[in-house]
Amino acid sequence: MKKALYASAALALLAGAAQAAPTQWTAASGGNDHWYEVIWARVNLTWEQANAAAMAMSFNGQNGYLASITSAGEQSFLDGVNNAFTTSSPSHGGTYVTAWIGGHDKNTEGSFEWTSGEAFSYTNWSSGEPNNYGGNEDYVQGWWSGNQWNDNGSGATLQKYVVEYNSPSQVPVPASLPLAAAGFGIMGWIGRRRKKA
């Protein structure tokens, strides 16, 4: 199963995916400093295929994943990113807005979570959604009705998905490093004093 997903992801990448350059939602503007990228695969992908393709991507040394939208502010930011990408991609008529995001309830029906395993704390469902139509809608598509969400089935396919990358964290200086530097400094000072004596 995993081999098929990775093969599908590779096919999607080789199909000439169009994408907008990653855009950062900065902390200065109220964001989380994560980077987001809209991918138009130009082929139809299931949520699982889009998820595998997102995980195969990286930016600034960070692995990608289907976007988790955890606040109204993040939704608003991504509305702008997705809409800007759509209007800048006239080759598909400027109307193909809907895209896979990282939400699902495939583990427990009705308990939606992000690919990280984090339960939904914010939702943006369209009226009447999620409805588990046909008894098999486990995956979340964004921008289905305006900028709202819909649950969709495992056989459903879309050509767009949104990838999120965490912000690279600064590597902390080990606590022992300043102590070691101080120790070497003291040893050097003692060594110089002995030479003088």
C-alpha positions as a Python dict, from the first residue, in 0.01 Angstrom:
ca = {
    (1, 'M'): (0, 0, 0),
    (2, 'K'): (279, 243, 97),
    (3, 'K'): (468, 164, -224),
    (4, 'A'): (159, 249, -426),
    (5, 'L'): (118, 579, -240),
    (6, 'Y'): (480, 676, -295),
    (7, 'A'): (457, 577, -659),
    (8, 'S'): (148, 794, -692),
    (9, 'A'): (329, 1082, -522),
    (10, 'A'): (623, 1043, -760),
    (11, 'L'): (383, 1040, -1055),
    (12, 'A'): (223, 1360, -928),
    (13, 'L'): (561, 1529, -895),
    (14, 'L'): (667, 1414, -1241),
    (15, 'A'): (339, 1532, -1395),
    (16, 'G'): (468, 1887, -1397),
    (17, 'A'): (313, 2025, -1080),
    (18, 'A'): (272, 2399, -1072),
    (19, 'Q'): (326, 2571, -743),
    (20, 'A'): (351, 2907, -584),
    (21, 'A'): (673, 2978, -396),
    (22, 'P'): (636, 2899, -25),
    (23, 'T'): (489, 3191, 169),
    (24, 'Q'): (560, 3250, 537),
    (25, 'W'): (293, 3343, 791),
    (26, 'T'): (520, 3551, 1010),
    (27, 'A'): (494, 3586, 1386),
    (28, 'A'): (511, 3964, 1334),
    (29, 'S'): (177, 3943, 1151),
    (30, 'G'): (22, 3719, 1417),
    (31, 'G'): (128, 3391, 1255),
    (32, 'N'): (324, 3081, 1352),
    (33, 'D'): (631, 3145, 1130),
    (34, 'H'): (541, 2835, 923),
    (35, 'W'): (571, 2830, 544),
    (36, 'Y'): (288, 2728, 308),
    (37, 'E'): (285, 2620, -53),
    (38, 'V'): (-7, 2552, -286),
    (39, 'I'): (60, 2270, -529),
    (40, 'W'): (-144, 2219, -845),
    (41, 'A'): (-55, 1862, -944),
    (42, 'R'): (-220, 1872, -1290),
    (43, 'V'): (-333, 1514, -1223),
    (44, 'N'): (-614, 1392, -1002),
    (45, 'L'): (-490, 1284, -659),
    (46, 'T'): (-669, 1117, -372),
    (47, 'W'): (-608, 1262, -26),
    (48, 'E'): (-368, 974, 50),
    (49, 'Q'): (-167, 1046, -267),
    (50, 'A'): (-155, 1419, -190),
    (51, 'N'): (-48, 1340, 166),
    (52, 'A'): (236, 1117, 42),
    (53, 'A'): (346, 1386, -208),
    (54, 'A'): (343, 1653, 65),
    (55, 'M'): (554, 1434, 296),
    (56, 'A'): (807, 1382, 15),
    (57, 'M'): (866, 1758, -10),
    (58, 'S'): (1101, 1976, 196),
    (59, 'F'): (1181, 2344, 235),
    (60, 'N'): (1450, 2509, 450),
    (61, 'G'): (1545, 2166, 582),
    (62, 'Q'): (1191, 2097, 704),
    (63, 'N'): (972, 1811, 582),
    (64, 'G'): (635, 1901, 436),
    (65, 'Y'): (290, 1781, 536),
    (66, 'L'): (-66, 1863, 432),
    (67, 'A'): (-158, 2192, 597),
    (68, 'S'): (-320, 2202, 940),
    (69, 'I'): (-553, 2500, 978),
    (70, 'T'): (-588, 2562, 1351),
    (71, 'S'): (-730, 2915, 1374),
    (72, 'A'): (-943, 3170, 1190),
    (73, 'G'): (-626, 3377, 1137),
    (74, 'E'): (-448, 3086, 969),
    (75, 'Q'): (-757, 3018, 755),
    (76, 'S'): (-766, 3383, 647),
    (77, 'F'): (-396, 3380, 564),
    (78, 'L'): (-433, 3061, 357),
    (79, 'D'): (-741, 3201, 182),
    (80, 'G'): (-513, 3474, 48),
    (81, 'V'): (-235, 3231, -47),
    (82, 'N'): (-472, 2991, -223),
    (83, 'N'): (-671, 3261, -399),
    (84, 'A'): (-353, 3438, -517),
    (85, 'F'): (-228, 3109, -660),
    (86, 'T'): (-558, 3044, -837),
    (87, 'T'): (-570, 3384, -1003),
    (88, 'S'): (-205, 3353, -1104),
    (89, 'S'): (-269, 3017, -1272),
    (90, 'P'): (-504, 3107, -1557),
    (91, 'S'): (-421, 2789, -1745),
    (92, 'H'): (-688, 2615, -1541),
    (93, 'G'): (-944, 2890, -1581),
    (94, 'G'): (-879, 3058, -1247),
    (95, 'T'): (-1165, 2864, -1090),
    (96, 'Y'): (-1000, 2547, -961),
    (97, 'V'): (-973, 2660, -601),
    (98, 'T'): (-1056, 2352, -393),
    (99, 'A'): (-755, 2172, -241),
    (100, 'W'): (-670, 1890, -1),
    (101, 'I'): (-566, 1991, 350),
    (102, 'G'): (-439, 1766, 630),
    (103, 'G'): (-764, 1692, 814),
    (104, 'H'): (-922, 1347, 834),
    (105, 'D'): (-1137, 1121, 1052),
    (106, 'K'): (-1011, 795, 902),
    (107, 'N'): (-909, 660, 1245),
    (108, 'T'): (-1241, 727, 1424),
    (109, 'E'): (-1552, 839, 1237),
    (110, 'G'): (-1656, 1189, 1348),
    (111, 'S'): (-1329, 1261, 1536),
    (112, 'F'): (-1141, 1483, 1294),
    (113, 'E'): (-768, 1534, 1342),
    (114, 'W'): (-470, 1670, 1151),
    (115, 'T'): (-198, 1448, 1006),
    (116, 'S'): (4, 1527, 1321),
    (117, 'G'): (-265, 1351, 1529),
    (118, 'E'): (-378, 1683, 1682),
    (119, 'A'): (-758, 1701, 1726),
    (120, 'F'): (-942, 1988, 1559),
    (121, 'S'): (-965, 2293, 1784),
    (122, 'Y'): (-1088, 2515, 1499),
    (123, 'T'): (-1324, 2426, 1214),
    (124, 'N'): (-1449, 2603, 903),
    (125, 'W'): (-1711, 2359, 775),
    (126, 'S'): (-1953, 2458, 502),
    (127, 'S'): (-2321, 2443, 598),
    (128, 'G'): (-2430, 2080, 646),
    (129, 'E'): (-2071, 1952, 662),
    (130, 'P'): (-1918, 1723, 765),
    (131, 'N'): (-2191, 1483, 660),
    (132, 'N'): (-2006, 1157, 584),
    (133, 'Y'): (-2214, 1130, 267),
    (134, 'G'): (-2232, 767, 155),
    (135, 'G'): (-2069, 657, 479),
    (136, 'N'): (-1710, 693, 357),
    (137, 'E'): (-1609, 1061, 367),
    (138, 'D'): (-1295, 1070, 581),
    (139, 'Y'): (-1082, 1347, 424),
    (140, 'V'): (-1101, 1726, 436),
    (141, 'Q'): (-1093, 1946, 129),
    (142, 'G'): (-1059, 2318, 174),
    (143, 'W'): (-1217, 2593, -35),
    (144, 'W'): (-1505, 2368, -134),
    (145, 'S'): (-1780, 2626, -90),
    (146, 'G'): (-1615, 2965, -90),
    (147, 'N'): (-1338, 2935, 166),
    (148, 'Q'): (-1507, 2662, 371),
    (149, 'W'): (-1442, 2291, 418),
    (150, 'N'): (-1608, 1968, 309),
    (151, 'D'): (-1548, 1605, 402),
    (152, 'N'): (-1484, 1388, 98),
    (153, 'G'): (-1439, 1019, 24),
    (154, 'S'): (-1131, 803, -20),
    (155, 'G'): (-1196, 771, -393),
    (156, 'A'): (-1240, 1145, -447),
    (157, 'T'): (-963, 1323, -634),
    (158, 'L'): (-847, 1684, -652),
    (159, 'Q'): (-565, 1847, -842),
    (160, 'K'): (-451, 2083, -567),
    (161, 'Y'): (-317, 2044, -215),
    (162, 'V'): (-160, 2277, 40),
    (163, 'V'): (176, 2188, 197),
    (164, 'E'): (294, 2331, 531),
    (165, 'Y'): (653, 2343, 658),
    (166, 'N'): (755, 2421, 1014),
    (167, 'S'): (995, 2707, 1071),
    (168, 'P'): (1353, 2591, 1118),
    (169, 'S'): (1433, 2617, 1487),
    (170, 'Q'): (1756, 2763, 1612),
    (171, 'V'): (1995, 2506, 1749),
    (172, 'P'): (2042, 2581, 2118),
    (173, 'V'): (2395, 2609, 2253),
    (174, 'P'): (2456, 2311, 2485),
    (175, 'A'): (2479, 2424, 2848),
    (176, 'S'): (2818, 2256, 2878),
    (177, 'L'): (2974, 2461, 2595),
    (178, 'P'): (3013, 2789, 2789),
    (179, 'L'): (3145, 2593, 3089),
    (180, 'A'): (3401, 2413, 2872),
    (181, 'A'): (3514, 2746, 2719),
    (182, 'A'): (3550, 2897, 3065),
    (183, 'G'): (3746, 2590, 3181),
    (184, 'F'): (3987, 2613, 2887),
    (185, 'G'): (4030, 2985, 2955),
    (186, 'I'): (4117, 2921, 3319),
    (187, 'M'): (4358, 2642, 3224),
    (188, 'G'): (4530, 2880, 2980),
    (189, 'W'): (4556, 3151, 3246),
    (190, 'I'): (4703, 2901, 3498),
    (191, 'G'): (4949, 2776, 3234),
    (192, 'R'): (5068, 3133, 3165),
    (193, 'R'): (5112, 3205, 3536),
    (194, 'R'): (5323, 2890, 3579),
    (195, 'K'): (5552, 2994, 3294),
    (196, 'K'): (5612, 3330, 3460),
    (197, 'A'): (5694, 3170, 3792),
}
